[in-house]
Amino acid sequence: MATDTLTKDPGGSAVLRRVLLDNGALSALVLLVAAMSLLSGDFLTTGNLLNVGVQAAVTAILAFGVTFVIVSAGIDLSVGSVAALSATVLAWSATSQGLPVWIAALLAVVTGVACGLVSGALVAFGKLPPFIATLAMLSIGRGLALVISQGSPIAIPDSMSGLGDTIGGWLPIPVLVMIGMGLITAGVLGRTYAGRAMYAIGGNEEAARLSGIRVTRQKLVIYALSGGFAAIAGIVLASRLSSAQPQAAVGYELDAIAAVVIGGASLSGGVGKASGTLIGALILAVLRNGLNLLEVSPFWQQVVIGVVIALAVLLDTLRRRAGASPGAPGAAAGGSSGGGRKKGVNAGKFALAAVVVAAIAIGASVWRSGSSGGASTKVGLSVSTLNNPFFVQLKAGAQEEAKRAGVSLTVTDAQNDASQQANQIQNFTSQNMKSIIINPVDSDAAGPSVRAADKAGIPVLAADRGVNKAKIATLVASDNITGGKLAAKTLAERLGKKGTILVLQGTPGTSASRERGKGFAEGLKAYPDIKVVGKQTADFDRAKGLDVTTNLLQGHPGIDGIFAENDEMALGAVKALGSKAGKSVDVVGFDGTPDGLKAVENGSLAATVAQQPKELGRMVVRNAVKAAKGQKIDGTVKVPVKVVTAK
């Protein structure tokens, strides 16, 4: 009967329904590109479109691997961590162990596959829900990356760095790798037994088992493929940054899942294809690139992307209710009733409405809070993170100076992601900024994108942290190493040059944490009677500073002092100490934030090494304006550092 119905329906509304539902993601991408082209004259250029491809590459490769898992009704939350671990293994084996690059690369891929096999075994044999199994692997992978690297980035060989370059000076290799992995994904899904098994398992696992498919074995293959693709993504990411970052790809698993779902796959399984995943990854990349070019506030960017993801999942839900999912069992054979067809058309209308709502959200969010208006001199500022009062102060000082000087300042937030910061510098270059300011997430990882800007003739200035292996117009910073030494001297004198102390470290791998820790350790050498009895990472975060200090105090209740590598962690430590803070235990912080200075004034914080972030922001913009006008500036500009105590 269903066959007769299909025969009698020559196309008409069924074709329209297919176009609306099956190609909704492609339609959204086309409309999004058209909208961005109209809103920004910098978007539809060859250079910027290639930037979009490069920026989509890592997410797309991760998403291709996740496609296998989602098609089979699973989920993989570990791919970001597996990518970071694989890249770390590559760099560590090629540098520290001296292995040939090709063997190191093979070992990195094997690492990814092994992680996938472990996740698959936990799901297939341990009967753990995929969410729990891969959540565990997320933590394991990230932890192993930090253990191997000791929390610091590892440079990769120059021959491997070439993977992040271009062919002929214009065609990015990451884009070619992305296309190649996409073709492999399409081949596996459409032309292999494993691919057919994935669809069968996702459609109905019990039916697949009864039909003779070895479901347990296939799940191992599925998760191994996901891990292998994550390893390739990690290698591409490391090549772009010229280093393996143990904290790289944090949150990328969410982008990968979002790309798969936006591309039309169903979280219930049984539906999904490589081309849809690629389109989903491109939509995310176009959104981020376009919003950067439009100078949209980095906070609003997160809102817009979240709305798009939510709409995509809502569309998936309505599509499944309509019974019109491509490739879903019984989708076409649901009968010829007008109700079913009406549901399909309604879902199609919802798809178009989703695109319209997304476009409205983008247009409404073009509130250029980081811009100083229509000034002719345009300066870009990429801040490592705005989730830290120090850098919020730096941004405020920069904006005040930009307003005073009458220049347009575009501020972006890298969210402590070196890869995202590289994308932002690329976008600034595409916009032909007169000068660019970078507050690096990591000094090594910033090198390639800064070199590209320099090649385009745009002067780049570094704020607070330097850039390695790249030419910069100037470094405007206080000396973190000197500051660390001052902190050691201050704490030692407070303790009478003897006692036991704890150290709270910042985010592993960041240059600020490394330099402040190094300076403090060097300064402490002059005081042999002071012993560091505990040292833990608290990620520059106040809440983590509170928790870590509380835990350390359990094992070391009689400590005399604490050094925290920023004021936020120091304030968390003060909270953990309670009435002991400033009385029996002295705490020294770093940064001189408003909250830190208040704590020093009331006596709960013994001292802070003040860097004057607002002044740093003002000075770097002042020099950026000079560089944009071709005026001579000093190679290094030092912002005075001073120890602030209650006196």
C-alpha positions as CSV (number, residue, x, y, z in Angstrom):
1,M,0.0,0.0,0.0
2,A,2.8,2.3,0.9
3,T,4.5,1.5,-2.5
4,D,1.3,2.4,-4.3
5,T,1.1,5.6,-2.5
6,L,4.6,6.6,-3.5
7,T,3.9,5.7,-7.1
8,K,0.8,7.8,-7.3
9,D,2.6,10.8,-5.8
10,P,4.8,12.1,-8.7
11,G,6.7,14.6,-6.7
12,G,4.8,17.9,-5.9
13,S,4.6,18.5,-2.2
14,A,6.9,15.5,-1.4
15,V,9.7,17.1,-3.5
16,L,9.1,20.4,-1.8
17,R,9.2,18.7,1.6
18,R,12.4,17.0,0.7
19,V,14.0,20.3,-0.4
20,L,12.9,22.2,2.7
21,L,13.8,19.5,5.2
22,D,16.8,17.7,3.6
23,N,18.6,20.8,2.5
24,G,17.7,23.1,5.4
25,A,21.3,23.3,6.5
26,L,22.6,24.2,3.0
27,S,19.9,26.8,2.6
28,A,20.8,28.3,6.0
29,L,24.5,28.4,4.9
30,V,23.7,30.1,1.6
31,L,21.5,32.7,3.3
32,L,24.0,33.2,6.1
33,V,26.8,33.9,3.6
34,A,24.6,36.3,1.7
35,A,23.7,38.1,4.8
36,M,27.3,38.4,6.0
37,S,28.3,39.6,2.5
38,L,25.7,42.4,2.7
39,L,26.6,43.4,6.2
40,S,30.4,43.4,5.8
41,G,32.4,44.3,2.8
42,D,35.4,42.3,4.2
43,F,33.5,39.0,4.2
44,L,33.2,38.0,0.6
45,T,36.9,38.1,-0.3
46,T,39.1,35.2,-1.3
47,G,41.4,35.6,1.6
48,N,38.5,35.7,4.1
49,L,36.7,32.8,2.6
50,L,39.9,30.7,2.9
51,N,40.1,31.9,6.5
52,V,36.7,30.5,7.1
53,G,37.8,27.2,5.6
54,V,40.8,27.0,7.8
55,Q,38.8,28.0,10.9
56,A,36.3,25.3,10.1
57,A,38.9,22.5,9.5
58,V,39.5,21.3,13.0
59,T,35.9,21.3,14.0
60,A,34.9,19.6,10.8
61,I,37.4,16.8,11.1
62,L,36.3,16.2,14.7
63,A,32.7,16.3,13.6
64,F,33.3,13.8,10.9
65,G,34.4,11.3,13.5
66,V,31.5,12.2,15.8
67,T,29.1,11.6,12.8
68,F,29.9,7.9,13.0
69,V,29.0,7.8,16.7
70,I,25.8,9.9,16.4
71,V,24.5,7.9,13.4
72,S,24.8,4.8,15.6
73,A,22.8,6.6,18.3
74,G,25.8,7.3,20.5
75,I,27.6,10.4,21.7
76,D,31.3,11.2,22.1
77,L,32.3,13.9,24.5
78,S,36.0,13.0,24.5
79,V,37.1,14.1,21.1
80,G,38.5,17.5,22.2
81,S,40.7,15.9,24.9
82,V,41.7,13.1,22.6
83,A,42.8,15.7,20.0
84,A,44.9,17.5,22.6
85,L,46.4,14.2,23.9
86,S,47.3,13.0,20.4
87,A,49.0,16.3,19.5
88,T,50.9,16.2,22.8
89,V,52.1,12.6,22.0
90,L,53.2,13.8,18.6
91,A,55.3,16.7,19.9
92,W,56.7,14.8,22.9
93,S,57.8,11.8,20.9
94,A,59.3,13.9,18.1
95,T,61.2,16.3,20.4
96,S,61.8,14.7,23.8
97,Q,62.2,11.2,22.5
98,G,63.8,12.0,19.1
99,L,61.6,9.8,17.0
100,P,61.3,10.5,13.3
101,V,58.3,12.8,12.5
102,W,56.4,10.2,10.5
103,I,56.6,7.7,13.4
104,A,55.6,10.3,15.9
105,A,52.6,11.2,13.7
106,L,51.7,7.5,13.5
107,L,52.0,7.2,17.2
108,A,49.6,10.1,17.7
109,V,47.0,8.5,15.4
110,V,47.4,5.2,17.3
111,T,46.9,7.1,20.6
112,G,43.6,8.5,19.3
113,V,42.4,5.1,18.0
114,A,43.4,3.5,21.4
115,C,41.3,6.1,23.3
116,G,38.4,5.4,21.0
117,L,38.7,1.7,21.6
118,V,38.7,2.2,25.3
119,S,35.5,4.3,25.1
120,G,34.0,1.7,22.7
121,A,34.9,-1.2,25.1
122,L,33.3,0.7,28.0
123,V,30.1,1.1,26.0
124,A,30.0,-2.3,24.3
125,F,31.3,-4.6,27.0
126,G,30.9,-2.5,30.2
127,K,27.4,-1.4,29.1
128,L,28.1,2.1,30.2
129,P,26.0,4.9,28.6
130,P,28.1,6.5,25.9
131,F,27.7,9.9,27.7
132,I,29.4,8.5,30.9
133,A,32.0,6.4,29.0
134,T,33.2,9.3,26.9
135,L,32.9,11.8,29.7
136,A,35.4,9.6,31.6
137,M,37.7,9.6,28.5
138,L,37.4,13.4,28.3
139,S,39.0,13.6,31.8
140,I,41.5,10.9,31.2
141,G,42.7,12.3,27.9
142,R,43.1,15.8,29.2
143,G,44.9,14.6,32.3
144,L,47.3,12.5,30.3
145,A,48.1,15.4,28.0
146,L,48.9,17.5,31.1
147,V,51.0,14.8,32.6
148,I,53.1,14.2,29.4
149,S,53.6,17.9,28.8
150,Q,54.0,18.9,32.5
151,G,51.4,21.6,31.7
152,S,53.5,23.4,29.2
153,P,53.1,23.6,25.4
154,I,55.6,21.5,23.4
155,A,57.0,22.9,20.1
156,I,56.5,20.5,17.1
157,P,59.1,20.0,14.4
158,D,59.2,22.5,11.6
159,S,58.4,19.8,9.0
160,M,55.1,19.1,10.8
161,S,54.3,22.8,11.2
162,G,54.1,22.9,7.4
163,L,50.8,21.1,7.6
164,G,49.3,24.4,8.9
165,D,50.7,26.4,5.9
166,T,49.5,26.9,2.4
167,I,50.3,25.4,-1.0
168,G,51.3,28.0,-3.6
169,G,51.0,30.8,-1.0
170,W,47.2,30.7,-1.0
171,L,45.6,27.2,-0.7
172,P,45.5,26.2,3.0
173,I,46.6,22.6,3.7
174,P,44.1,22.3,6.6
175,V,41.3,22.8,4.1
176,L,42.6,20.0,1.9
177,V,42.9,17.7,4.9
178,M,39.3,18.6,5.9
179,I,38.1,17.7,2.4
180,G,40.0,14.5,2.4
181,M,38.6,13.4,5.8
182,G,35.1,14.3,4.5
183,L,35.5,12.1,1.5
184,I,36.7,9.3,3.7
185,T,33.7,9.8,6.0
186,A,31.3,9.7,3.0
187,G,32.9,6.6,1.7
188,V,32.7,4.8,5.0
189,L,29.1,5.7,5.6
190,G,27.9,5.1,2.1
191,R,30.0,2.3,0.6
192,T,31.1,0.0,3.4
193,Y,29.6,-2.7,5.6
194,A,30.6,-0.7,8.7
195,G,28.7,2.3,7.5
196,R,25.5,0.3,6.8
197,A,25.9,-1.3,10.2
198,M,26.1,2.2,11.8
199,Y,22.7,3.2,10.3
200,A,21.2,-0.1,11.3
201,I,22.4,0.1,14.9
202,G,21.2,3.7,15.1
203,G,17.8,2.9,13.7
204,N,17.1,-0.1,15.9
205,E,20.0,-1.8,17.8
206,E,18.0,-4.9,18.7
207,A,16.8,-5.4,15.1
208,A,20.4,-4.9,13.9
209,R,21.6,-7.6,16.3
210,L,18.8,-10.0,15.2
211,S,19.7,-9.4,11.6
212,G,23.2,-10.8,12.2
213,I,25.2,-7.6,12.8
214,R,27.8,-8.0,15.5
215,V,26.8,-4.9,17.3
216,T,29.5,-5.1,20.0
217,R,32.3,-5.4,17.4
218,Q,30.8,-2.5,15.4
219,K,30.7,-0.2,18.4
220,L,34.5,-0.8,18.8
221,V,35.0,0.2,15.2
222,I,32.7,3.3,15.5
223,Y,34.5,4.7,18.6
224,A,37.9,3.8,17.2
225,L,37.1,5.8,14.0
226,S,36.0,8.7,16.2
227,G,39.3,8.6,18.1
228,G,41.3,8.4,15.0
229,F,39.6,11.4,13.4
230,A,40.2,13.3,16.7
231,A,43.9,12.5,16.4
232,I,44.1,13.9,12.9
233,A,42.3,17.0,14.1
234,G,44.8,17.4,16.9
235,I,47.7,17.1,14.5
236,V,46.2,19.8,12.2
237,L,45.5,22.1,15.2
238,A,49.1,21.6,16.5
239,S,50.5,22.4,13.1
240,R,48.5,25.6,12.9
241,L,49.8,26.7,16.3
242,S,53.3,25.4,15.8
243,S,53.0,23.7,19.2
244,A,51.0,21.1,21.0
245,Q,48.9,22.7,23.7
246,P,47.8,20.4,26.5
247,Q,44.8,22.7,27.1
248,A,43.9,22.9,23.4
249,A,40.5,22.0,22.0
250,V,38.6,22.6,25.3
251,G,34.9,22.6,24.4
252,Y,35.5,21.5,20.8
253,E,33.5,18.3,21.4
254,L,30.4,20.5,21.8
255,D,31.1,22.3,18.5
256,A,31.6,19.0,16.8
257,I,28.3,17.6,18.1
258,A,26.6,20.9,17.2
259,A,28.0,20.7,13.6
260,V,26.7,17.2,13.2
261,V,23.2,18.1,14.4
262,I,23.0,21.4,12.5
263,G,24.0,19.4,9.4
264,G,20.9,17.3,9.7
265,A,21.9,14.2,11.8
266,S,19.5,13.0,14.4
267,L,20.6,12.5,18.0
268,S,18.3,9.5,18.1
269,G,20.5,7.8,15.5
270,G,20.0,6.3,12.1
271,V,20.4,9.7,10.2
272,G,23.4,11.7,9.2
273,K,25.8,12.2,6.3
274,A,29.3,13.7,5.8
275,S,28.1,16.6,3.5
276,G,25.6,17.7,6.2
277,T,28.3,17.6,8.9
278,L,30.6,19.7,6.7
279,I,27.8,22.3,6.1
280,G,27.2,22.4,9.9
281,A,30.9,23.1,10.6
282,L,30.9,25.8,7.9
283,I,27.8,27.4,9.4
284,L,29.6,27.7,12.8
285,A,32.8,29.0,11.2
286,V,30.9,31.6,9.1
287,L,28.9,32.7,12.1
288,R,32.1,33.3,14.2
289,N,34.0,34.8,11.3
290,G,31.2,37.1,10.3
291,L,30.4,38.2,13.9
292,N,34.0,39.1,14.4
293,L,34.1,41.1,11.1
294,L,30.9,42.9,12.2
295,E,32.6,43.8,15.5
296,V,29.9,42.1,17.6
297,S,30.5,41.9,21.3
298,P,32.2,38.5,22.1
299,F,29.5,37.9,24.7
300,W,26.7,38.3,22.2
301,Q,28.5,36.0,19.8
302,Q,28.1,33.2,22.3
303,V,24.4,34.0,22.6
304,V,23.9,33.9,18.8
305,I,25.7,30.6,18.4
306,G,23.8,29.1,21.3
307,V,20.5,30.2,19.7
308,V,21.5,28.6,16.3
309,I,22.4,25.3,18.0
310,A,19.1,25.3,19.9
311,L,17.1,25.9,16.7
312,A,18.9,23.1,15.0
313,V,18.0,20.6,17.7
314,L,14.4,21.9,17.7
315,L,14.3,21.4,13.9
316,D,15.6,17.8,14.4
317,T,12.8,17.1,16.9
318,L,10.1,18.4,14.6
319,R,11.5,16.6,11.7
320,R,11.4,13.3,13.5
321,R,7.8,14.0,14.7
322,A,6.9,14.7,11.0
323,G,8.4,11.3,10.1
324,A,10.3,12.9,7.2
325,S,13.9,12.3,8.3
326,P,16.1,11.3,5.4
327,G,17.0,7.7,5.6
328,A,14.8,7.0,8.6
329,P,13.0,3.8,8.6
330,G,9.5,4.2,7.4
331,A,9.9,7.9,6.6
332,A,8.6,7.8,3.1
333,A,6.2,4.9,3.7
334,G,4.3,6.7,6.3
335,G,1.2,6.7,4.1
336,S,-0.4,9.3,1.9
337,S,-2.5,11.0,4.5
338,G,-2.8,14.8,4.3
339,G,-1.9,15.0,8.0
340,G,1.5,13.5,7.5
341,R,2.2,15.7,4.5
342,K,1.0,18.7,6.4
343,K,3.4,17.9,9.2
344,G,6.2,17.7,6.8
345,V,5.4,21.1,5.2
346,N,5.0,22.6,8.7
347,A,8.4,21.3,9.6
348,G,9.8,22.8,6.4
349,K,8.2,26.1,7.3
350,F,9.9,25.9,10.7
351,A,13.2,25.3,9.0
352,L,12.8,28.6,7.1
353,A,11.6,30.3,10.2
354,A,14.7,29.1,12.1
355,V,16.9,30.7,9.4
356,V,15.0,33.9,9.6
357,V,15.1,34.0,13.4
358,A,18.9,33.3,13.3
359,A,19.3,36.2,10.8
360,I,17.3,38.5,13.1
361,A,19.4,37.4,16.1
362,I,22.6,38.2,14.2
363,G,21.3,41.6,13.0
364,A,20.0,42.5,16.5
365,S,23.2,41.5,18.1
366,V,25.3,43.8,15.9
367,W,25.8,46.0,18.9
368,R,29.3,47.1,18.6
369,S,30.2,47.4,22.2
370,G,33.9,46.9,21.4
371,S,34.0,49.7,18.8
372,S,34.6,53.4,19.1
373,G,32.4,54.4,16.2
374,G,33.1,55.4,12.7
375,A,36.7,56.5,13.1
376,S,39.0,56.1,10.2
377,T,41.8,54.3,12.1
378,K,40.8,50.8,12.9
379,V,42.7,48.8,15.6
380,G,42.0,45.2,16.6
381,L,42.6,43.9,20.2
382,S,42.4,40.1,20.9
383,V,42.3,39.5,24.7
384,S,43.3,36.1,26.0
385,T,40.2,36.0,28.3
386,L,37.6,38.4,29.6
387,N,36.7,36.0,32.4
388,N,39.4,37.6,34.6
389,P,39.2,41.1,36.2
390,F,42.8,41.9,35.2
391,F,42.0,41.6,31.5
392,V,38.7,43.3,31.9
393,Q,40.6,46.2,33.4
394,L,43.1,46.1,30.5
395,K,40.2,46.2,28.0
396,A,38.6,49.2,29.8
397,G,41.9,51.1,29.7
398,A,42.3,50.3,26.0
399,Q,38.8,51.5,25.2
400,E,39.3,54.7,27.2
401,E,42.4,55.5,25.2
402,A,40.8,54.6,21.9
403,K,37.9,56.9,22.6
404,R,40.3,59.7,23.6
405,A,42.4,59.2,20.5
406,G,39.3,59.0,18.2
407,V,40.1,55.5,16.8
408,S,37.9,52.5,16.3
409,L,38.9,49.6,18.6
410,T,37.5,46.2,18.0
411,V,37.8,43.9,21.0
412,T,37.6,40.1,20.8
413,D,37.7,37.4,23.6
414,A,39.9,34.3,22.9
415,Q,38.4,32.6,26.0
416,N,41.9,31.1,26.8
417,D,41.8,29.2,23.5
418,A,45.0,29.6,21.4
419,S,43.3,28.3,18.2
420,Q,40.3,30.7,18.6
421,Q,42.8,33.6,19.1
422,A,44.6,32.6,15.9
423,N,41.3,32.8,14.1
424,Q,40.7,36.3,15.5
425,I,44.1,37.5,14.3
426,Q,43.3,36.1,10.9
427,N,40.0,37.9,10.8
428,F,41.7,41.2,11.9
429,T,44.1,40.7,9.0
430,S,41.2,40.2,6.6
431,Q,39.6,43.4,7.8
432,N,42.9,45.3,7.0
433,M,43.2,46.7,10.5
434,K,45.7,49.5,10.7
435,S,47.3,47.8,13.6
436,I,46.6,44.7,15.8
437,I,47.1,44.2,19.5
438,I,47.4,40.7,20.9
439,N,47.3,39.6,24.5
440,P,48.5,36.0,23.8
441,V,46.9,33.0,25.3
442,D,50.3,31.4,24.6
443,S,53.4,33.1,23.3
444,D,54.4,30.2,21.0
445,A,50.9,29.5,19.6
446,A,50.5,33.1,18.6
447,G,53.5,33.1,16.3
448,P,52.0,31.8,13.0
449,S,49.0,34.2,12.9
450,V,51.2,37.1,13.9
451,R,53.6,36.3,11.1
452,A,50.8,36.3,8.6
453,A,49.6,39.7,9.8
454,D,53.2,41.0,9.6
455,K,53.4,39.6,6.0
456,A,50.3,41.6,5.2
457,G,52.0,44.7,6.3
458,I,50.0,45.2,9.5
459,P,52.0,46.1,12.6
460,V,51.3,43.8,15.6
461,L,51.8,44.8,19.2
462,A,51.9,42.4,22.2
463,A,50.2,43.3,25.5
464,D,51.3,41.8,28.8
465,R,52.9,38.7,27.1
466,G,55.3,38.4,24.3
467,V,55.0,36.5,21.0
468,N,57.7,33.9,20.1
469,K,59.1,33.4,16.6
470,A,57.3,36.4,15.1
471,K,58.1,40.0,14.5
472,I,56.2,42.5,16.7
473,A,56.2,46.3,16.7
474,T,56.5,46.4,20.5
475,L,55.8,44.6,23.7
476,V,53.9,46.6,26.3
477,A,54.1,44.6,29.5
478,S,55.2,44.4,33.1
479,D,57.8,41.8,33.9
480,N,56.0,38.7,35.2
481,I,59.3,37.1,36.3
482,T,60.4,40.3,38.2
483,G,56.9,40.4,39.7
484,G,57.3,36.8,40.9
485,K,60.6,37.6,42.5
486,L,59.0,40.6,44.3
487,A,56.2,38.4,45.5
488,A,58.8,35.9,47.0
489,K,60.7,38.7,48.7
490,T,57.5,40.2,50.1
491,L,56.2,36.9,51.5
492,A,59.6,35.9,52.9
493,E,59.9,39.2,54.8
494,R,56.4,38.9,56.2
495,L,57.2,35.4,57.5
496,G,60.6,36.4,59.0
497,K,62.4,34.5,56.3
498,K,61.3,31.0,57.5
499,G,58.2,28.9,57.4
500,T,56.1,26.6,55.2
501,I,54.0,27.9,52.3
502,L,51.6,26.8,49.6
503,V,51.6,27.9,46.0
504,L,48.5,28.2,43.8
505,Q,49.3,28.0,40.1
506,G,47.5,29.5,37.2
507,T,46.2,27.7,34.1
508,P,48.7,25.1,32.9
509,G,50.5,26.1,29.8
510,T,49.9,29.8,30.0
511,S,53.0,32.0,29.8
512,A,51.8,34.1,32.7
513,S,51.6,31.1,35.0
514,R,55.0,29.9,33.8
515,E,56.8,33.2,34.2
516,R,55.2,34.2,37.6
517,G,56.0,30.7,38.9
518,K,59.5,30.9,37.6
519,G,60.2,34.3,39.1
520,F,58.7,33.2,42.5
521,A,60.9,30.1,42.6
522,E,64.0,32.1,41.7
523,G,63.2,34.7,44.3
524,L,62.6,32.0,47.0
525,K,66.2,30.6,46.5
526,A,67.5,33.5,48.7
527,Y,65.4,32.1,51.6
528,P,66.4,28.5,52.2
529,D,64.4,28.2,55.4
530,I,61.1,28.7,53.5
531,K,59.7,25.4,52.2
532,V,57.0,25.0,49.6
533,V,55.0,22.0,51.0
534,G,52.1,22.1,48.5
535,K,51.7,23.3,44.9
536,Q,48.5,22.9,42.9
537,T,46.7,24.4,39.9
538,A,43.6,26.5,40.4
539,D,43.3,27.9,36.8
540,F,43.4,31.6,37.8
541,D,39.9,31.1,39.2
542,R,38.6,32.3,42.6
543,A,36.2,29.3,43.1
544,K,38.9,26.8,42.3
545,G,41.3,28.8,44.5
546,L,38.9,28.3,47.3
547,D,38.5,24.5,46.7
548,V,42.2,23.8,46.1
549,T,43.2,25.7,49.2
550,T,40.6,23.9,51.3
551,N,41.9,20.6,50.1
552,L,45.6,21.5,50.6
553,L,44.9,22.7,54.2
554,Q,43.7,19.2,55.1
555,G,47.2,17.9,54.6
556,H,49.1,21.0,55.7
557,P,47.0,22.7,58.4
558,G,50.0,24.5,59.9
559,I,51.2,26.5,56.9
560,D,52.5,30.1,57.4
561,G,51.8,31.6,54.0
562,I,50.4,31.2,50.5
563,F,51.5,32.6,47.1
564,A,48.8,32.8,44.4
565,E,49.8,33.6,40.8
566,N,46.8,36.0,40.5
567,D,44.5,37.9,42.8
568,E,41.4,35.8,42.0
569,M,43.1,32.6,43.4
570,A,44.5,34.6,46.3
571,L,40.9,35.8,47.2
572,G,39.7,32.2,47.0
573,A,42.6,31.2,49.4
574,V,41.6,34.0,51.8
575,K,38.0,32.6,51.8
576,A,39.3,29.1,52.6
577,L,41.5,30.4,55.5
578,G,38.7,32.4,57.1
579,S,39.8,34.2,60.2
580,K,43.4,32.9,59.7
581,A,43.9,35.1,56.7
582,G,46.1,38.1,57.4
583,K,46.7,36.9,61.0
584,S,48.4,33.5,61.3
585,V,48.6,33.0,57.5
586,D,49.9,35.6,55.0
587,V,48.6,35.5,51.4
588,V,50.3,37.3,48.6
589,G,48.5,37.7,45.2
590,F,49.4,39.1,41.8
591,D,47.7,41.6,39.4
592,G,46.4,44.4,41.6
593,T,42.7,44.0,40.7
594,P,40.2,46.2,42.5
595,D,39.0,43.3,44.7
596,G,42.6,42.4,45.4
597,L,43.4,46.0,46.5
598,K,40.4,46.1,48.7
599,A,41.5,42.9,50.4
600,V,44.9,44.4,50.9
601,E,43.4,47.4,52.5
602,N,41.3,45.5,54.9
603,G,44.2,43.3,55.9
604,S,42.9,39.8,54.7
605,L,45.5,39.9,51.8
606,A,49.0,40.6,52.9
607,A,50.1,42.1,49.5
608,T,49.6,42.0,45.8
609,V,52.0,42.7,43.0
610,A,50.1,45.4,41.1
611,Q,50.6,45.5,37.3
612,Q,48.2,48.4,36.7
613,P,46.2,46.7,33.9
614,K,44.3,49.9,33.0
615,E,47.5,51.8,32.4
616,L,48.8,48.8,30.3
617,G,45.7,49.0,28.1
618,R,46.1,52.7,27.6
619,M,49.8,52.5,26.8
620,V,49.4,49.6,24.3
621,V,46.6,51.5,22.4
622,R,48.6,54.7,22.4
623,N,51.5,52.8,20.8
624,A,49.2,51.0,18.4
625,V,47.9,54.3,17.1
626,K,51.5,55.5,16.5
627,A,52.4,52.2,14.7
628,A,49.3,52.6,12.5
629,K,50.5,56.1,11.5
630,G,54.0,54.8,10.7
631,Q,55.5,56.6,13.7
632,K,58.5,55.1,15.5
633,I,57.9,53.3,18.8
634,D,60.2,51.6,21.3
635,G,60.7,47.8,20.9
636,T,59.7,47.3,24.6
637,V,57.5,49.5,26.8
638,K,57.5,48.6,30.5
639,V,54.6,49.4,32.7
640,P,55.7,49.9,36.3
641,V,55.2,47.0,38.7
642,K,54.9,47.6,42.4
643,V,54.1,45.7,45.5
644,V,51.0,47.0,47.3
645,T,50.6,46.4,51.0
646,A,48.3,48.0,53.7
647,K,51.0,50.6,54.4
